[in-house]
Amino acid sequence: MVFSPWQIGLDIQNGQLCALGIQRRRSGWQLRHWWRHDLPPDTLRHGALQRAAELTRVLQCWRKHLSRHISLRVGLPPQLALQCQIALPPQPLAEPALGLYVRAAARRFFPVELDALALDYRAMPAQPGQLCVTAARREMLEQWLTCFTAAGLLPQVFELNTAAMCALAQVLALEEGTALVHRLNDHWLWFAPQLAQPCGWCSHDDATDYAALRQRYLPDVALIYYSAAEQESLPDGARELLPLAALQQLQPPLPAWSGSFAQATGLALRPED
């Protein structure tokens, strides 16, 4: 029998940490672990860790409750990264030539020396011929890695939280033309595949409530599935997003408010590269 490690999504935000572990079974995904822990409201600032030592202690305690063999996927705040789209060259390129092409093209988009950036890129199935390029400052990523290393954890993947919404939507297989919206303590995340920029985010300063968010960023989306970091009333016209519906085997006790695990679930379900 082939051993299947736990795939764990870890979502770290101002105010809380949510983790969710799943394991593949013959009948689908089995929920193996979930955990929520309160964090200070100033844990992050513009994506940078402000309380690394305190977070390290929390992660060290959490590691004791995990299986020995895990695939850890950590969500990165969208404030930490820049993204752009570039066109693929007319002639197909293999690595390392494709990587060199991306670096040369990226110089036109990012206002920072490329040596100071870590670059990632992937094809965009909805837009053939385009690559989505993500850039983050190396010093910021090193800060996060140092924290995890001190806690005895080795992330296999760092993924933007906006992309975690995409992974969750794909597994839930929701109706065509719908969008996902997730409210956090200080910003919003959404995934709307019908838009030119499917993944997005904004601060509460840009959209103070759900109605303002819809009017400014999602005016033409007919149906929205909604979740939030903390339990609250469902906005008018929205449907409740139930992230654990993406799993086939659930065993009590379950989270009292599953919506807070939307990001962690999407990260856990993220396909391997």
C-alpha positions in Angstrom: 0.0 0.0 0.0 1.4 3.4 -1.0 1.7 5.8 1.9 0.0 9.1 1.5 1.3 12.0 3.6 -0.9 14.6 5.2 -1.4 17.6 3.0 -1.6 20.6 5.4 -2.7 24.1 4.6 -1.6 26.8 7.0 -3.2 30.2 7.0 -1.6 32.8 9.2 -3.4 36.1 9.6 -3.7 39.0 11.9 -5.9 37.7 14.7 -5.7 34.0 14.1 -3.9 31.0 12.6 -5.9 28.2 10.9 -4.4 24.8 9.9 -6.2 21.9 8.2 -4.7 18.5 7.3 -6.1 16.1 4.8 -5.1 12.7 3.4 -6.0 11.0 0.2 -8.1 7.8 0.4 -9.7 5.6 -2.2 -13.0 7.3 -1.7 -11.6 10.9 -1.7 -10.1 13.3 0.8 -10.2 12.5 4.5 -10.0 15.2 7.1 -7.2 14.2 9.5 -6.5 17.4 11.5 -7.7 20.9 12.1 -6.5 23.6 14.5 -7.2 27.3 15.2 -5.2 29.5 17.4 -5.7 33.2 18.3 -2.8 35.5 17.3 -2.2 39.2 18.1 -3.9 41.7 15.7 -0.5 43.1 14.7 1.2 39.7 13.8 1.7 40.9 10.2 2.3 44.4 8.7 2.2 44.6 4.9 2.9 40.9 4.8 6.0 41.1 7.0 6.1 39.2 10.3 6.1 41.5 13.3 6.0 38.9 16.0 8.3 36.1 14.6 9.4 34.8 18.0 5.9 34.5 19.3 4.7 32.8 16.2 7.6 30.4 16.3 6.6 29.3 19.8 3.0 28.7 18.6 4.2 26.6 15.6 6.5 24.6 17.8 3.6 23.5 20.0 1.5 22.8 16.9 4.1 20.6 15.3 3.8 18.1 18.2 0.2 17.3 17.1 1.1 16.4 13.5 2.0 13.3 11.6 5.7 12.8 11.0 5.2 12.8 7.2 3.5 16.0 6.0 3.3 18.2 2.9 3.1 21.7 4.3 1.6 24.5 2.2 1.8 27.9 3.7 -0.4 30.9 2.6 1.5 34.1 1.9 -0.3 37.5 2.4 -1.1 39.1 -1.0 0.6 42.3 0.2 3.9 40.4 0.1 4.0 39.9 -3.7 3.6 41.5 -7.0 2.1 39.8 -10.1 2.1 40.4 -13.8 1.2 38.5 -17.0 3.6 38.0 -19.8 3.1 36.4 -23.2 4.8 33.1 -24.0 7.3 33.3 -26.8 6.2 32.2 -30.3 8.4 29.1 -30.1 8.1 26.8 -27.2 10.9 26.9 -24.7 12.1 24.3 -22.2 13.9 25.0 -18.9 16.3 26.6 -18.3 15.6 28.8 -21.4 12.0 29.5 -20.3 13.3 30.8 -16.9 15.8 33.1 -18.6 13.0 34.4 -20.9 10.7 35.1 -17.9 13.5 36.9 -16.0 14.3 39.1 -19.0 10.6 39.9 -19.5 10.0 40.6 -15.8 12.5 43.4 -15.7 9.9 45.6 -17.5 7.2 45.1 -14.9 8.8 45.0 -11.4 10.3 48.2 -9.9 12.9 46.3 -8.0 16.2 44.7 -9.0 15.5 41.1 -9.9 18.4 39.8 -7.8 16.4 41.0 -4.8 13.3 39.1 -5.9 12.2 35.5 -5.9 10.2 34.7 -9.0 7.6 32.0 -9.7 5.6 31.5 -12.8 2.8 29.3 -14.1 0.7 28.9 -17.2 -2.8 30.3 -17.2 -5.3 27.7 -18.5 -8.0 30.3 -18.9 -5.7 32.5 -21.0 -3.6 30.3 -23.4 -0.3 31.8 -24.4 0.0 33.7 -21.1 2.2 33.2 -18.0 1.4 34.6 -14.5 4.6 35.8 -12.9 4.8 36.3 -9.1 7.6 38.2 -7.4 8.4 38.5 -3.7 11.3 40.1 -1.9 13.8 37.5 -1.0 14.4 39.1 2.4 10.7 38.8 3.3 10.6 35.1 2.3 13.8 34.4 4.3 12.0 36.0 7.3 9.2 33.5 7.0 11.5 30.6 6.3 13.6 31.4 9.4 10.5 31.3 11.5 9.4 27.9 10.2 12.9 26.4 10.4 13.1 27.4 14.1 9.8 25.7 14.7 11.0 22.4 13.1 8.8 22.8 10.0 9.8 22.7 6.3 7.1 24.2 3.9 7.0 22.4 0.6 5.0 25.3 -0.9 4.5 29.0 -0.3 1.3 30.1 -2.1 -0.5 33.4 -2.2 -3.8 33.3 -0.3 -5.7 34.5 -3.3 -4.6 31.4 -5.3 -5.8 29.2 -2.4 -9.3 30.5 -3.2 -8.8 29.3 -6.8 -7.8 25.8 -5.6 -10.8 25.5 -3.3 -13.2 26.7 -6.1 -11.9 24.1 -8.5 -12.5 21.2 -6.1 -15.9 22.4 -5.1 -16.9 22.6 -8.8 -19.4 25.5 -8.2 -21.8 26.8 -10.8 -20.3 28.6 -13.8 -20.1 32.3 -13.3 -19.9 32.3 -9.5 -17.3 33.8 -7.3 -15.8 33.2 -3.9 -15.3 36.0 -1.3 -13.5 35.6 2.0 -13.5 38.3 4.7 -10.5 38.6 7.0 -9.9 41.0 9.9 -8.2 43.6 7.8 -8.7 42.7 4.1 -10.8 40.8 1.6 -9.9 38.0 -0.8 -11.9 36.8 -3.8 -11.8 34.5 -6.8 -13.9 35.2 -9.8 -12.8 33.2 -12.8 -15.0 35.2 -15.2 -12.8 38.3 -14.6 -9.7 39.3 -16.5 -7.9 39.2 -13.1 -9.6 36.2 -11.4 -7.8 36.4 -8.1 -7.9 39.7 -6.1 -7.8 41.4 -2.8 -8.3 44.8 -1.2 -8.1 46.3 2.3 -11.1 47.2 4.4 -10.1 50.8 3.7 -10.9 50.2 0.0 -14.2 48.4 0.7 -15.6 48.9 4.2 -18.3 46.3 3.8 -19.6 43.5 1.5 -21.9 45.9 -0.5 -19.0 48.2 -1.2 -16.8 45.3 -2.2 -19.4 44.0 -4.7 -20.0 47.5 -6.2 -16.4 48.3 -6.7 -14.8 45.0 -7.6 -17.5 42.4 -8.5 -20.4 44.4 -10.0 -21.2 41.9 -12.7 -21.0 38.7 -10.6 -24.4 37.2 -10.2 -23.7 34.7 -7.4 -21.2 34.8 -4.6 -20.3 32.2 -2.1 -19.2 33.9 1.1 -17.0 33.0 4.1 -15.3 34.9 6.9 -12.5 34.5 9.4 -15.0 35.0 12.2 -18.6 33.9 12.5 -21.0 36.5 11.3 -24.4 36.9 9.5 -24.5 36.0 5.8 -24.7 39.1 3.6 -27.9 39.6 1.6 -27.9 37.7 -1.7 -24.8 35.6 -0.9 -24.6 31.9 -0.3 -22.6 30.4 2.5 -19.2 28.9 1.5 -18.7 25.6 3.2 -15.0 24.7 2.5 -15.3 21.2 4.2 -17.8 20.2 1.5 -14.7 19.6 -0.6 -13.8 16.6 1.5 -15.4 13.2 1.4 -14.6 11.8 4.9 -15.3 13.9 8.0 -15.3 12.8 11.6 -16.4 14.9 14.6 -15.4 17.0 16.3 -15.6 19.5 13.5 -15.0 23.3 13.6 -18.0 25.3 14.9 -17.4 27.8 12.2 -15.9 26.1 9.1 -15.8 29.3 7.1 -12.6 30.4 8.9 -10.8 27.4 7.3 -11.5 28.4 3.7 -7.9 29.5 3.1 -6.4 26.5 4.9 -8.6 24.1 3.0 -7.7 25.6 -0.4 -4.0 25.4 0.5 -4.3 21.8 1.6 -6.1 20.9 -1.7 -3.6 22.7 -3.9 -2.3 20.4 -6.6 1.4 19.5 -6.7 3.5 21.5 -9.1 
